[in-house]
Amino acid sequence: MKENVRSLEEKLNRIIDEELKKDVSQIDDQLVMECCEGLLRMDNTDRYMITESEMKDSIDSLVGQKTGSVVKITKPLKILLIAAIIMVMLAIASLGYAQYKHNIFNFSDHSTILFNQSDRKRVDDFEVQFIPEGFVLNYESKNKYECSKEYVKGDDFFSVSKQSNTNEFDINTEYKNFKAVQINGIDYVEYGEENHGQGVLWEKDGYQYVVAGNISTQDLLKIAVSVRDT
């Protein structure tokens, strides 16, 4: 892998000056993030969470090796990220980029989780096998592409939803944190904070599931693990 990276860097050094002269304002933000995440994972495919700071430091380190106009660049970060785009596009075949299951990007006030892309398909119903004592079904909604159920007990509530994979899920993390927990081979992403709402997000067989509410994260995770397709 290190030999491949050195070869790619040589190619990058030959073309980066020309690429940086181009108008890159139309580069898709999601593509930029995916490419940077791929660059950082080149030597470690076990990486799960990639921060915005890590992405910037990685690209700054890469372009900082060059002299002249590249070092003096003061344009937006998106222009610096062209380096990652070029490198990852060159390496994409040999890296097997599709192997990465989830990409989580941390920003100052939100996080984005990218899932494996899948064709939009019909959503069947599901069963919640663990319901905390005292909670009753309050609302249920079903259509071709999404099913959801809400349970309440006084002022406490939680909801469970299943939808065909939309490939992306945004979390407002201004007041919320998150962590990933693997249970029975499934990655459950816990997010939130007690005073501002919390939830658990996971993906299985091309479907995206979310359990959210104002009850404890421990109970939300138990509920998530208990969800079964019918």
C-alpha positions as CSV (number, residue, x, y, z in Angstrom):
1,M,0.0,0.0,0.0
2,K,2.8,2.4,0.9
3,E,4.4,1.9,-2.6
4,N,1.0,2.7,-4.2
5,V,0.6,5.9,-2.1
6,R,4.1,7.1,-3.1
7,S,3.3,6.4,-6.8
8,L,0.0,8.3,-6.5
9,E,1.7,11.2,-4.8
10,E,4.2,11.5,-7.7
11,K,1.3,11.6,-10.2
12,L,-0.5,14.1,-7.9
13,N,2.6,16.4,-7.9
14,R,2.7,16.5,-11.7
15,I,-0.9,17.6,-12.1
16,I,-2.0,19.4,-8.9
17,D,-0.8,22.8,-10.1
18,E,-3.0,22.6,-13.2
19,E,-5.9,21.3,-11.3
20,L,-5.7,24.1,-8.7
21,K,-6.1,26.6,-11.5
22,K,-9.5,25.3,-12.4
23,D,-12.8,26.5,-11.0
24,V,-13.6,23.9,-8.4
25,S,-16.5,25.8,-6.9
26,Q,-18.9,23.2,-8.2
27,I,-17.3,20.3,-6.5
28,D,-19.9,18.4,-4.6
29,D,-19.4,18.7,-0.8
30,Q,-20.3,15.0,-0.2
31,L,-17.8,13.9,-2.8
32,V,-15.1,16.0,-1.1
33,M,-15.9,14.4,2.3
34,E,-15.9,10.9,0.9
35,C,-12.6,11.4,-0.9
36,C,-10.9,12.8,2.2
37,E,-12.2,10.0,4.3
38,G,-10.8,7.5,1.8
39,L,-7.5,9.2,1.8
40,L,-7.2,9.0,5.6
41,R,-8.2,5.3,5.5
42,M,-5.5,4.3,3.0
43,D,-3.2,2.8,5.6
44,N,-5.9,1.8,8.1
45,T,-9.2,0.4,6.9
46,D,-10.4,0.0,10.5
47,R,-11.0,3.8,10.9
48,Y,-14.6,4.5,11.8
49,M,-14.8,8.2,12.6
50,I,-13.0,10.9,10.7
51,T,-13.0,14.5,12.0
52,E,-13.0,17.6,10.0
53,S,-9.8,18.6,11.7
54,E,-8.1,15.4,10.7
55,M,-9.2,15.9,7.1
56,K,-7.8,19.4,6.9
57,D,-4.5,18.4,8.6
58,S,-4.1,15.5,6.2
59,I,-4.5,17.7,3.1
60,D,-2.4,20.6,4.6
61,S,0.4,18.1,5.2
62,L,0.1,16.8,1.6
63,V,0.1,20.1,-0.2
64,G,2.6,21.5,2.2
65,Q,5.3,19.4,0.6
66,K,5.2,21.5,-2.6
67,T,6.6,24.9,-3.2
68,G,5.5,27.9,-5.1
69,S,1.8,28.7,-5.7
70,V,0.6,25.6,-3.8
71,V,2.1,26.7,-0.5
72,K,0.7,30.2,-0.9
73,I,-2.9,29.0,-1.4
74,T,-5.4,31.0,0.7
75,K,-8.5,29.9,-1.1
76,P,-11.3,28.0,0.7
77,L,-10.6,24.5,2.1
78,K,-12.5,23.0,-0.8
79,I,-9.7,23.9,-3.1
80,L,-7.2,22.3,-0.9
81,L,-9.2,19.2,-0.9
82,I,-8.8,18.7,-4.6
83,A,-5.6,16.9,-3.6
84,A,-7.6,14.2,-1.8
85,I,-10.0,14.0,-4.7
86,I,-7.3,13.4,-7.2
87,M,-5.5,10.8,-5.1
88,V,-8.6,8.8,-4.1
89,M,-9.9,8.8,-7.7
90,L,-6.6,7.4,-8.8
91,A,-6.5,4.8,-6.1
92,I,-10.2,3.9,-6.0
93,A,-10.0,0.6,-7.9
94,S,-7.1,-0.9,-5.9
95,L,-8.4,0.2,-2.6
96,G,-11.8,-1.4,-3.0
97,Y,-13.5,1.7,-1.7
98,A,-16.9,0.1,-1.5
99,Q,-15.8,-2.0,1.4
100,Y,-16.3,0.9,3.8
101,K,-19.6,0.5,5.5
102,H,-20.3,3.8,7.2
103,N,-18.5,7.2,7.0
104,I,-19.1,9.6,9.9
105,F,-18.0,13.2,9.5
106,N,-17.9,15.6,12.5
107,F,-18.4,19.3,12.0
108,S,-18.8,22.2,14.4
109,D,-22.6,21.9,14.8
110,H,-23.7,18.7,12.9
111,S,-22.5,15.3,11.8
112,T,-23.3,13.4,8.6
113,I,-23.4,9.6,8.4
114,L,-23.1,8.1,4.9
115,F,-24.3,4.6,4.3
116,N,-23.8,2.1,1.5
117,Q,-25.8,3.1,-1.5
118,S,-28.7,0.8,-2.3
119,D,-31.6,0.8,-4.6
120,R,-34.8,2.3,-3.2
121,K,-37.0,-0.7,-2.4
122,R,-40.3,-1.4,-0.7
123,V,-40.3,-1.3,3.1
124,D,-42.0,-4.1,5.0
125,D,-43.3,-3.9,8.6
126,F,-41.2,-4.5,11.7
127,E,-41.8,-5.7,15.2
128,V,-40.5,-4.1,18.4
129,Q,-39.8,-7.0,20.8
130,F,-38.6,-4.9,23.7
131,I,-41.0,-2.2,24.9
132,P,-40.2,-0.6,28.3
133,E,-42.9,-1.1,30.9
134,G,-45.8,1.2,30.7
135,F,-45.3,2.4,27.1
136,V,-48.2,2.0,24.7
137,L,-48.5,2.5,20.9
138,N,-49.6,6.0,20.2
139,Y,-49.1,6.4,16.5
140,E,-48.3,4.2,13.5
141,S,-47.5,5.2,9.9
142,K,-46.8,3.0,6.9
143,N,-46.2,3.6,3.2
144,K,-44.1,2.0,0.4
145,Y,-40.8,3.4,1.6
146,E,-41.1,4.0,5.3
147,C,-42.7,2.5,8.4
148,S,-42.7,4.3,11.8
149,K,-44.2,3.7,15.3
150,E,-44.4,6.0,18.3
151,Y,-44.8,4.8,21.9
152,V,-45.7,7.0,24.9
153,K,-45.9,6.9,28.7
154,G,-47.0,10.2,30.1
155,D,-44.4,12.8,29.0
156,D,-42.0,10.1,27.9
157,F,-41.9,8.8,24.4
158,F,-39.8,7.0,21.8
159,S,-40.3,6.3,18.1
160,V,-39.0,3.6,15.8
161,S,-38.7,4.1,12.0
162,K,-37.5,2.0,9.1
163,Q,-36.9,3.3,5.6
164,S,-35.2,2.2,2.4
165,N,-31.6,3.4,2.6
166,T,-31.4,7.1,1.7
167,N,-27.5,6.9,1.8
168,E,-27.2,9.8,4.2
169,F,-28.4,10.8,7.7
170,D,-27.6,14.2,9.3
171,I,-27.5,14.8,13.0
172,N,-27.6,18.1,14.8
173,T,-24.7,17.8,17.1
174,E,-24.5,21.3,18.5
175,Y,-25.7,19.8,21.8
176,K,-25.2,16.1,21.0
177,N,-22.4,13.6,20.9
178,F,-22.4,10.1,19.4
179,K,-20.5,6.8,19.5
180,A,-20.7,3.5,17.6
181,V,-21.5,0.2,19.3
182,Q,-21.3,-3.2,17.5
183,I,-23.7,-5.9,18.6
184,N,-24.1,-9.2,16.7
185,G,-22.2,-7.8,13.7
186,I,-24.4,-4.6,13.4
187,D,-23.0,-1.1,14.0
188,Y,-25.4,0.9,16.2
189,V,-24.6,4.6,16.3
190,E,-25.8,6.2,19.5
191,Y,-26.3,10.0,19.3
192,G,-27.7,12.7,21.4
193,E,-27.8,14.1,24.9
194,E,-30.5,13.7,27.6
195,N,-31.7,17.3,27.7
196,H,-31.9,17.6,23.9
197,G,-33.1,14.3,22.7
198,Q,-31.2,11.2,21.7
199,G,-31.4,8.1,19.5
200,V,-29.8,5.1,17.9
201,L,-29.2,4.7,14.2
202,W,-28.2,1.6,12.2
203,E,-28.3,0.0,8.8
204,K,-29.2,-3.6,7.8
205,D,-29.9,-5.3,4.5
206,G,-30.3,-1.9,2.6
207,Y,-32.7,-0.4,5.2
208,Q,-32.0,2.4,7.6
209,Y,-33.5,2.3,11.1
210,V,-33.8,5.0,13.8
211,V,-34.9,4.7,17.4
212,A,-35.3,8.2,19.0
213,G,-36.9,9.6,22.1
214,N,-36.4,11.3,25.5
215,I,-35.7,8.1,27.5
216,S,-32.3,6.7,28.4
217,T,-29.8,5.7,25.8
218,Q,-29.5,2.3,27.4
219,D,-33.3,1.7,26.8
220,L,-33.1,3.1,23.3
221,L,-30.3,0.7,22.5
222,K,-32.2,-2.3,23.9
223,I,-35.2,-1.3,21.8
224,A,-33.0,-1.0,18.7
225,V,-31.5,-4.4,19.2
226,S,-35.0,-5.9,19.6
227,V,-36.3,-4.7,16.3
228,R,-37.2,-7.5,13.9
229,D,-38.5,-7.5,10.4
230,T,-41.8,-9.2,9.7
